[in-house]
Amino acid sequence: MQITQKLWESNYELASLSLNTKFIQGIKNGDLPRIKFQEYLAQDYFFLESFARAYGLAVSKSRNKENIKILSVLLSGVSEELLLHETYAKEWDIDLTTNFIEPATKKYTDFLEEVSLNLNLIEILSAMTPCMRLYSWLGKNLLNMISENPYKEWILTYSDQSFDNLAKSLEYLIDEYDDSYDFGQVNFLYKKAMELELEFFNAYSTFS
């Protein structure tokens, strides 16, 4: 069994909890209050910026050209996503210039910053991969619920094979990592990221 498969299966319960949050179920059913999605999108911009910085630090800690190439492509993808996010924000009437980071977002971005500044490459990747794998998995779980759904674009984005391929690129770097590492530490970071994802979704799950 590949390391990333073992990590995913070990933390599958947290993924299921995320799927069953009122936020994700609201996207699935199309009845999530518009304001909650707007709040989520505004905060997700902070997260994308943090993810871009983490990729950059991962590149700086890479020892071979293949890793650098893969991570550079992923970093470029996040940069493009930030630009697309600005367009998406306009479509949803979100003013990013007056945007302030919220506690659940800051906990996640602080975690990514601490890991990417202070730990090694596989530990950084283990903190980043859960987001990619989880979103791909959530998108695919929601894919059959897009008819007349106001959140159709979100579902289609994360259920698309191109996004799954990005997650697989990160997982490949972990599975092919050839230096020694502590699996317990890697799993701890993976689990922590999954817990922070759940907390992030729960922050937008309070509505009647």
C-alpha positions as CSV (number, residue, x, y, z in Angstrom):
1,M,0.0,0.0,0.0
2,Q,1.3,3.5,-0.9
3,I,2.0,5.8,1.9
4,T,-0.6,8.3,0.8
5,Q,-3.3,5.7,0.6
6,K,-2.4,4.6,4.1
7,L,-2.6,8.2,5.3
8,W,-6.0,8.8,3.6
9,E,-7.5,5.6,4.9
10,S,-6.2,6.3,8.4
11,N,-8.0,9.7,8.3
12,Y,-11.0,8.7,6.3
13,E,-13.4,9.3,9.3
14,L,-12.3,13.0,9.3
15,A,-13.1,13.2,5.5
16,S,-16.5,11.8,6.2
17,L,-17.2,14.3,8.9
18,S,-16.3,17.1,6.5
19,L,-18.6,15.7,3.9
20,N,-21.4,15.7,6.4
21,T,-21.0,19.3,7.6
22,K,-24.0,21.5,7.0
23,F,-21.7,23.6,4.7
24,I,-20.8,20.8,2.3
25,Q,-24.3,19.3,2.5
26,G,-25.7,22.8,1.7
27,I,-23.5,23.0,-1.4
28,K,-24.7,19.5,-2.3
29,N,-28.3,20.3,-2.0
30,G,-28.0,23.8,-3.3
31,D,-29.6,25.3,-0.2
32,L,-26.5,26.8,1.5
33,P,-27.3,30.4,2.3
34,R,-25.6,32.7,-0.2
35,I,-24.0,34.7,2.6
36,K,-22.2,31.6,4.0
37,F,-20.7,30.8,0.6
38,Q,-19.6,34.4,0.2
39,E,-17.9,34.3,3.6
40,Y,-16.2,31.0,2.7
41,L,-15.0,32.3,-0.6
42,A,-13.6,35.4,1.0
43,Q,-11.6,33.4,3.5
44,D,-10.5,30.8,0.9
45,Y,-8.5,33.6,-0.7
46,F,-6.3,33.8,2.4
47,F,-5.8,30.1,2.3
48,L,-4.8,30.1,-1.4
49,E,-2.2,32.7,-0.6
50,S,-0.8,30.6,2.2
51,F,-0.8,27.5,0.0
52,A,1.3,29.4,-2.6
53,R,3.9,30.4,-0.1
54,A,4.0,26.8,1.2
55,Y,4.7,25.6,-2.4
56,G,7.5,28.1,-2.7
57,L,9.1,26.9,0.5
58,A,8.7,23.3,-0.6
59,V,10.6,24.1,-3.8
60,S,13.4,25.7,-1.7
61,K,13.7,22.4,0.3
62,S,13.6,20.1,-2.7
63,R,16.8,18.2,-3.6
64,N,16.1,17.0,-7.1
65,K,15.0,18.5,-10.4
66,E,11.8,16.4,-10.7
67,N,10.4,17.5,-7.4
68,I,11.2,21.2,-8.3
69,K,9.5,20.8,-11.6
70,I,6.4,19.3,-10.2
71,L,6.1,21.8,-7.3
72,S,6.7,24.7,-9.7
73,V,3.8,23.6,-11.9
74,L,1.6,23.3,-8.8
75,L,2.7,26.7,-7.6
76,S,1.9,28.1,-11.0
77,G,-1.6,26.5,-10.8
78,V,-2.3,28.2,-7.4
79,S,-1.2,31.5,-8.8
80,E,-3.7,31.1,-11.7
81,E,-6.3,30.0,-9.2
82,L,-5.8,33.2,-7.2
83,L,-6.5,35.2,-10.3
84,L,-9.6,33.2,-11.1
85,H,-10.7,33.6,-7.5
86,E,-10.7,37.3,-7.9
87,T,-13.0,36.9,-10.9
88,Y,-15.2,34.5,-8.9
89,A,-15.3,36.9,-6.0
90,K,-16.7,39.6,-8.3
91,E,-19.4,37.2,-9.6
92,W,-20.5,36.6,-5.9
93,D,-20.3,40.3,-4.9
94,I,-17.3,39.8,-2.6
95,D,-15.0,42.8,-1.9
96,L,-11.6,41.3,-1.3
97,T,-10.1,44.7,-0.5
98,T,-12.1,44.8,2.8
99,N,-11.4,41.2,3.6
100,F,-10.1,40.2,7.1
101,I,-8.9,36.8,8.1
102,E,-11.2,34.8,10.5
103,P,-10.0,32.6,13.3
104,A,-10.6,29.2,11.6
105,T,-8.8,30.4,8.5
106,K,-5.9,31.8,10.6
107,K,-5.4,28.6,12.5
108,Y,-5.0,26.7,9.2
109,T,-2.7,29.3,7.5
110,D,-0.6,29.6,10.7
111,F,-0.2,25.8,10.7
112,L,0.9,25.8,7.1
113,E,3.3,28.6,7.7
114,E,4.9,27.0,10.7
115,V,5.3,23.6,8.9
116,S,6.6,25.1,5.7
117,L,9.1,27.3,7.4
118,N,10.5,24.9,10.0
119,L,10.0,21.3,8.7
120,N,11.4,19.2,5.8
121,L,9.9,18.5,2.4
122,I,7.8,15.4,3.2
123,E,6.4,17.0,6.3
124,I,5.4,20.1,4.2
125,L,3.8,17.9,1.6
126,S,1.9,15.9,4.3
127,A,0.4,19.1,5.6
128,M,-0.6,20.3,2.1
129,T,-1.9,17.1,0.4
130,P,-5.0,16.5,2.6
131,C,-6.6,19.7,1.3
132,M,-6.1,18.6,-2.3
133,R,-7.2,15.0,-1.8
134,L,-10.2,16.0,0.4
135,Y,-11.5,18.6,-2.1
136,S,-11.2,16.2,-5.0
137,W,-13.1,13.5,-3.0
138,L,-15.8,15.9,-1.9
139,G,-16.3,17.2,-5.5
140,K,-16.8,13.6,-6.7
141,N,-19.2,12.8,-3.9
142,L,-21.3,15.8,-4.9
143,L,-21.1,15.4,-8.7
144,N,-24.5,13.8,-9.1
145,M,-26.2,16.8,-7.4
146,I,-25.5,19.6,-9.9
147,S,-28.8,20.1,-11.7
148,E,-30.0,23.7,-11.1
149,N,-27.6,24.0,-8.3
150,P,-26.2,27.5,-7.7
151,Y,-23.0,25.9,-6.5
152,K,-22.6,23.9,-9.7
153,E,-19.3,25.6,-10.7
154,W,-17.7,24.8,-7.3
155,I,-18.7,21.1,-7.6
156,L,-17.5,20.8,-11.2
157,T,-14.2,22.4,-10.4
158,Y,-13.3,20.0,-7.6
159,S,-14.8,16.9,-9.2
160,D,-12.8,17.4,-12.4
161,Q,-10.1,15.0,-13.3
162,S,-7.6,17.8,-13.7
163,F,-8.0,18.7,-10.0
164,D,-7.6,15.1,-9.0
165,N,-4.4,15.0,-11.1
166,L,-3.0,17.9,-9.0
167,A,-3.7,15.9,-5.8
168,K,-2.0,12.9,-7.4
169,S,1.1,15.0,-8.2
170,L,1.5,15.9,-4.5
171,E,0.8,12.3,-3.4
172,Y,3.4,11.1,-5.9
173,L,6.1,13.3,-4.2
174,I,5.3,11.7,-0.9
175,D,5.1,8.2,-2.2
176,E,8.4,8.5,-4.0
177,Y,10.2,10.3,-1.2
178,D,13.6,8.5,-0.8
179,D,15.0,10.1,2.4
180,S,14.3,8.7,5.8
181,Y,11.3,10.1,7.7
182,D,9.1,9.5,10.7
183,F,5.7,8.1,9.6
184,G,4.1,9.0,12.9
185,Q,5.1,12.6,12.4
186,V,3.9,12.6,8.8
187,N,0.5,11.1,9.9
188,F,0.2,13.6,12.7
189,L,0.6,16.5,10.2
190,Y,-1.8,14.9,7.7
191,K,-4.4,14.4,10.4
192,K,-3.9,17.9,11.8
193,A,-4.6,19.3,8.3
194,M,-7.7,17.2,8.0
195,E,-8.9,18.4,11.4
196,L,-8.3,22.1,10.3
197,E,-10.3,21.5,7.1
198,L,-13.2,20.2,9.2
199,E,-13.0,23.2,11.5
200,F,-12.9,25.5,8.4
201,F,-16.1,23.9,7.0
202,N,-17.8,24.0,10.4
203,A,-17.2,27.7,10.6
204,Y,-19.7,28.2,7.8
205,S,-22.1,25.5,9.0
206,T,-24.1,27.6,11.4
207,F,-27.4,28.5,9.9
208,S,-31.0,27.4,10.2
